């Protein structure tokens, strides 16, 4: 990896900012030996007042929570023998859909949730069903879920995995340790602004953007905050563990479908990691404009953190094209 490649990747980010597609972002790269490059561009906030982006800015990592927080904990529990990935969730949450013992939801396994191989709908506005987090958890567990014919990427999978973590630990998600350099909230003045939320009536900064996670007061699918160095540190740890043939990392790399592993995505045509990464690559994105890609064959990783939903998600930010362009430049595209 040369600084020339990093410069090209960063220039793609700068062009997106200059064109007004996204307010700002931070790009970071790291390799197995710990060499790293980081750089920021644009603004952390536009409204209600402008703030500049820096490499120390905190980000709402959104669905990167799934792979940085929830997946490693579920796989660690499996390795310790505390759960069986092929057992149904009811082995830990026996009251899941307890009024219908023969329903399909009670057959869903941990592995199916990790690989998004269930039949839950992609998303559900859980936050619209009430304001009490304990009652909303009961709603998630007792709702007769609409069964989609073909499995899709679904937040419900990781909301349920988060509830399983809570049951096993005896603590709420927000009471669990988020990992080195991460947190479940951040100081607003040091955090990118996300959306002007019509439900909460304010521009969101320092509190989770995801409505369901906010209403649940912590969940397995979103809610993690971090800076670029923390995300890169997590990625380097995966690279180092892979060199030691770590069992959990093997599962993170193991295909469960054409597009998914345990928790992560794997390369497919048009994916966010670009066209030039090796097949030994995993990655994930977050709705707020975040992404992380780890290429085990080449021994490096990169993260693109943006606030593309600020001040509104209802614009064409071009984030997927930017993610692919950054990844290809990192991997040597001319």
C-alpha positions in Angstrom: 0.0 0.0 0.0 1.5 3.3 -1.1 0.5 6.8 0.0 -0.2 7.4 -3.7 -3.1 4.9 -3.6 -4.4 6.4 -0.4 -4.2 9.8 -1.9 -6.3 8.6 -4.9 -8.9 7.1 -2.5 -9.0 10.2 -0.4 -9.5 12.3 -3.5 -12.6 10.4 -4.3 -13.9 11.3 -0.9 -13.0 15.0 -1.4 -14.8 15.1 -4.7 -17.9 13.7 -3.2 -17.8 16.4 -0.5 -17.0 19.2 -3.0 -20.0 18.1 -5.1 -22.3 18.4 -2.1 -23.1 14.7 -2.1 -22.1 14.2 1.5 -21.1 16.7 4.2 -17.8 15.1 5.1 -15.9 11.9 6.0 -12.8 10.2 7.3 -10.8 7.6 5.5 -8.6 5.2 7.3 -6.3 2.3 6.3 -4.2 -0.2 8.3 -2.2 -3.3 7.7 -1.2 -6.3 9.7 2.1 -4.7 10.9 0.1 -1.7 12.2 1.0 0.9 9.6 -1.9 3.2 9.2 -3.1 6.3 7.3 -6.0 8.5 8.2 -7.4 11.7 6.8 -10.6 13.7 7.1 -12.5 16.1 4.8 -15.5 18.3 4.9 -17.8 19.1 7.8 -19.0 17.1 10.8 -22.2 19.2 10.9 -23.9 21.7 8.6 -26.9 22.5 10.8 -27.8 23.9 13.3 -24.2 25.2 13.0 -21.2 24.2 11.0 -18.4 22.1 12.5 -15.3 20.8 10.7 -14.5 17.2 10.3 -11.3 15.9 11.9 -9.8 12.4 12.3 -10.8 12.6 16.0 -14.4 13.0 15.2 -16.8 10.4 16.6 -19.2 8.6 14.3 -22.5 6.8 14.8 -21.3 3.5 13.3 -24.9 2.2 12.7 -24.9 -1.4 11.4 -21.1 -1.8 11.9 -22.4 -2.6 15.4 -23.5 -5.9 14.0 -19.9 -7.0 13.1 -17.9 -5.0 15.6 -20.0 -5.7 18.7 -22.7 -8.4 18.3 -21.1 -11.0 16.0 -17.8 -11.3 17.9 -19.7 -11.9 21.2 -22.1 -14.5 19.7 -19.1 -16.4 18.2 -17.2 -16.2 21.4 -20.1 -17.7 23.3 -20.3 -20.4 20.7 -16.6 -21.2 21.1 -17.0 -21.3 24.9 -19.8 -23.8 24.5 -22.4 -21.5 26.0 -24.6 -21.5 22.8 -24.9 -23.8 19.8 -25.0 -21.8 16.6 -27.3 -24.4 15.1 -29.7 -24.4 18.0 -32.8 -22.3 17.9 -32.9 -18.9 19.7 -35.4 -20.5 22.1 -32.5 -22.3 23.7 -31.6 -19.0 25.2 -34.9 -17.1 24.8 -37.5 -19.8 25.7 -40.4 -17.3 25.7 -39.9 -16.3 22.1 -43.3 -16.6 20.4 -44.3 -18.7 23.5 -48.0 -18.7 22.6 -47.5 -20.6 19.4 -45.1 -23.5 20.0 -45.2 -24.7 16.4 -44.6 -21.3 14.7 -41.7 -20.9 12.3 -40.0 -18.2 14.4 -39.2 -20.7 17.1 -37.2 -22.7 14.7 -34.8 -19.9 13.8 -31.2 -20.5 14.8 -28.3 -18.3 15.8 -26.4 -19.2 12.6 -29.4 -18.3 10.5 -29.6 -14.9 12.2 -25.9 -14.3 11.7 -26.1 -15.1 8.0 -29.4 -13.3 7.4 -30.9 -16.6 6.3 -34.2 -16.1 8.2 -37.6 -15.1 6.9 -38.1 -11.9 8.9 -38.9 -8.7 7.1 -36.0 -6.4 6.3 -37.1 -3.7 8.8 -40.0 -2.9 11.1 -40.8 0.5 12.7 -40.7 -1.0 16.2 -40.3 2.5 17.7 -43.9 3.4 16.6 -45.4 0.7 18.9 -44.6 2.4 22.2 -42.0 4.1 24.3 -41.2 1.6 27.0 -38.0 -0.4 26.1 -39.0 -3.5 28.1 -42.5 -3.6 26.5 -40.9 -3.1 23.0 -38.7 -6.1 23.7 -41.8 -8.1 24.6 -43.4 -6.9 21.4 -40.4 -8.1 19.4 -40.6 -11.5 21.1 -44.3 -12.1 20.9 -45.2 -10.5 17.6 -46.4 -12.8 14.9 -43.9 -11.7 12.3 -44.7 -11.4 8.6 -42.8 -14.2 6.9 -41.1 -13.1 3.7 -40.7 -15.7 1.1 -37.0 -15.2 0.3 -34.5 -14.4 3.1 -33.3 -10.8 3.2 -30.9 -8.7 5.2 -32.9 -8.0 8.3 -32.3 -5.9 11.4 -34.7 -8.2 13.3 -32.0 -10.9 13.2 -29.6 -8.8 15.2 -32.2 -7.3 17.4 -32.9 -10.9 18.5 -29.2 -11.7 18.8 -28.9 -8.7 21.1 -31.8 -9.9 23.3 -30.0 -13.2 23.5 -26.8 -11.5 24.7 -28.8 -9.6 27.3 -30.4 -12.9 28.6 -27.0 -14.6 28.8 -25.2 -11.7 30.5 -28.0 -10.5 32.7 -27.3 -7.0 31.6 -28.8 -4.7 29.0 -26.8 -4.0 25.8 -25.9 -0.5 27.1 -24.5 -2.0 30.3 -22.1 -4.3 28.4 -18.6 -3.2 27.6 -18.6 -2.0 23.9 -14.9 -2.7 23.3 -11.7 -0.7 23.2 -12.3 2.8 21.8 -16.0 2.4 21.4 -19.1 3.7 23.2 -22.9 3.7 23.1 -23.1 7.5 23.0 -20.7 10.4 22.4 -20.3 14.0 23.2 -22.4 15.9 20.7 -19.8 18.6 20.0 -17.2 15.9 19.1 -19.6 13.7 17.0 -20.9 14.0 13.4 -24.4 15.1 13.1 -26.7 12.7 11.4 -30.3 13.3 10.5 -32.8 16.0 11.4 -35.2 13.5 12.9 -38.9 14.4 12.4 -39.9 12.0 15.2 -37.5 13.4 17.8 -37.8 16.9 16.5 -34.1 17.7 16.4 -30.8 17.2 14.6 -29.2 14.0 16.0 -25.6 14.1 17.3 -24.1 12.0 20.0 -27.2 9.8 20.3 -28.0 6.8 18.1 -29.6 7.7 14.8 -31.5 4.4 14.4 -35.0 4.9 15.7 -35.5 1.3 16.8 -32.2 1.2 18.7 -33.1 4.5 20.4 -36.5 3.2 21.4 -35.1 -0.1 22.7 -32.4 1.9 24.6 -29.7 -0.4 23.1 -29.8 -3.2 20.6 -27.7 -5.7 18.8 -28.2 -4.2 15.4 -27.0 -0.5 15.9 -25.9 1.9 18.5 -22.1 1.8 18.6 -20.0 5.0 18.3 -16.3 5.2 17.5 -13.5 7.1 15.9 -11.5 6.0 12.9 -8.6 4.7 15.0 -10.9 2.4 17.0 -12.4 0.9 13.9 -8.9 0.4 12.4 -7.7 -1.1 15.7 -10.6 -3.6 15.6 -9.7 -4.5 12.0 -6.1 -5.0 12.7 -7.0 -7.3 15.6 -9.0 -9.5 13.1 -6.0 -9.6 10.8 -3.7 -10.7 13.7 -6.2 -13.3 14.9 -6.6 -14.7 11.4 -2.8 -15.3 11.3 -3.3 -17.4 14.5 -6.1 -19.3 12.8 -8.6 -18.0 15.3 -11.8 -20.0 15.3 -14.2 -17.0 15.5 -12.4 -15.3 12.6 -12.6 -18.5 10.6 -16.3 -18.3 10.9 -16.4 -14.6 10.0 -14.7 -15.7 6.7 -16.7 -18.9 6.2 -19.4 -18.5 3.5 -23.0 -19.1 4.5 -24.4 -18.0 1.2 -23.3 -16.3 -2.0 -23.1 -12.9 -0.3 -22.8 -13.6 3.4 -20.6 -15.2 6.1 -21.2 -15.3 9.9 -22.2 -11.6 10.4 -20.4 -10.2 7.4 -20.7 -9.7 3.7 -18.3 -11.4 1.2 -17.4 -10.2 -2.3 -20.0 -10.4 -5.0 -20.5 -8.4 -8.2 -21.3 -4.8 -7.3 -20.7 -5.0 -3.6 -19.5 -2.0 -1.6 -15.9 -3.4 -1.3 -15.2 -2.8 -5.0 -14.0 -5.2 -7.7 -10.3 -5.6 -6.8 -10.3 -7.1 -3.3 -9.3 -10.7 -2.9 -11.9 -13.4 -2.3 -10.6 -13.6 1.3 -12.3 -10.4 2.1 -15.2 -9.5 4.4 -17.0 -6.2 4.8 -20.0 -4.4 6.1 -21.8 -1.1 5.9 -23.8 1.2 8.1 -26.9 3.2 7.2 -25.4 6.5 8.4 -22.7 6.3 5.8 -20.0 4.0 7.4 -18.2 1.0 6.0 -15.4 -1.4 6.9 -13.5 -3.8 4.6 -10.9 -6.4 5.8 -8.8 -8.2 3.1 -7.1 -11.2 4.8 -5.1 -12.3 1.7 -3.5 -8.9 1.3 -3.3 -8.3 5.0 -4.9 -4.9 5.2 -8.2 -3.2 6.0 -9.8 0.2 5.3 -12.8 2.1 6.7 -14.8 5.0 5.1 -16.8 6.9 7.7 -19.2 9.6 6.5 -22.3 11.4 7.7 -24.2 10.9 4.4 -27.6 11.1 6.1 -27.0 14.7 7.4 -29.2 16.6 7.4 -31.6 14.1 5.6 -31.5 10.5 4.3 -33.8 11.6 1.4 -31.1 12.6 -1.0 -28.9 10.7 -3.5 -25.6 10.7 -1.7 -23.9 8.4 -4.1 -22.5 6.5 -1.1 -22.3 3.1 -2.8 -20.4 4.4 -5.8 -18.0 6.2 -3.4 -17.4 3.1 -1.3 -16.5 1.1 -4.4 -14.3 3.8 -5.8 -12.4 4.2 -2.5 -11.9 0.4 -2.2 -10.7 0.1 -5.8 -8.2 2.9 -5.4 -7.0 1.3 -2.2 -6.4 -1.9 -4.1 -4.5 -0.2 -6.9 -7.0 1.0 -9.5 -5.6 3.6 -11.9 
